[in-house]
Amino acid sequence: MEYYNNHQTHNLALPERAGQPRPTASPEPEPSIKVSPLARRIHGWSWQAFPIGMGTGAVYVTMSGLKQHSQVLTNVETFFYFLNIALFVLNTTTLLLQLILYPKQALRLIKDPVKGIFVPLVVLSFATILIGTIKYAVPTGHVHPGFIYALFWVYVVFACLVCFPMLMVWFNSPHDLKTFTPAWAFLVFPMMLVGVVGFNVLDVIPSTEQRAIGVLLTSYVFQGLGFFMTFFYICIYIIRIMTTGFMDGHQANGAFVAVGPPGFTALALIKLGAKAREILPAHGLVSPAAGEIWFATSVMSGLMLFGLALFLFFFGLFPYWFKVHKHLKEILGCWALTFPNVGWISTIRVLGDTFELEGFFTWHLIMTIIMCTVWVVLFVLTVVAFFKGKIFLAKPEEVIQDSVDRKIFFSPTSSARSSFQGGAGYSYNKEAANHV
């Protein structure tokens, strides 16, 4: 034993005497876990992608209302229409893959107090496609008006099935009024847009048909529901900026969302009033004189709401450049500059037709050019932000964590779950990484 101790001491001191460094135990190389770029994209996708398609739809909706309309312009609008469809398919497919591959992340987005309000935008994006189908597919004979009538009711049901559950989820938690933004009204927007979709559907349904009455009355009901609910949000918005001042950062974009409800409601009231003037007397429900009064009341109401929309637009525009954060990672919020403004811009053309004001046609043309310019700038910046990894790109560790959780959740044996909780979760990490 004494010999062993001396020998051990001698061996330990020998490297120092020889001027050699003391040997150290080299750590075992950790396995490198690689996450594919596609997995990071799918995991990082969010419902905030739908405003891109809605902004694209805003372009052809405003362009379709131009007074001077050529075939070349129609071809350009048709291009944006198909681009909108492609973006809608891309967004829905990616979010469906996210739900299948990373269910925790999908549920996390729905329950998120900020990102969850964008879930109903899938319905609004569908509305822009439906309107585009009416304008470009029905006149060419590719889509039958009866199919459009069926799609109208599909949209109404779709809006209710999405909005009411999201309202229950969102109102189940308290929210601070100091962080309020008009974007919270997105939870009601799909029901408010029923009136806008309705008068477009009535363009392809004869006034003498019984179906026209159902579309007309349903449009009025949901337009009133949506407008008054969003009007309450506008009141809270005014209280919020009285308390904290103008919104800054990414919330500055939300100021333009407040323009949407009065703008779209003004447009819907005037257009639905014009349809009611034809439909109701045709079915003997009111006299022709009452139909004219109905329309006149609609124009008066629409004109007042148009004024409110204009005020809210400039109210958000003047401080915008000084308040918004100019970062590519917040570019998705800037798409609020497009689709909420479609309502009052389209109302300009309708008022021009109603009162025979040539200046309104010029005004509408200028706003359409501005809308197209804003779309080009935002689309280019969004593409740049996408390829630079500023948007729609999750961190590798987030993808790995959700992959591990999913592997454990769907494990066929409970022992695997308990072994992970007991600290032996490394094998799951390694195995899940091979499937990322």
Helices and strands as residue ranges (DSSP letters): H 2-17, H 37-44, G 47-49, H 50-64, H 71-101, H 103-111, G 115-118, H 121-136, H 145-170, G 177-179, G 182-187, H 189-192, H 194-201, H 210-244, G 249-259, H 260-282, H 288-317, H 320-323, G 328-337, G 339-341, H 342-355, H 358-387, H 396-409, H 414-421, H 426-433
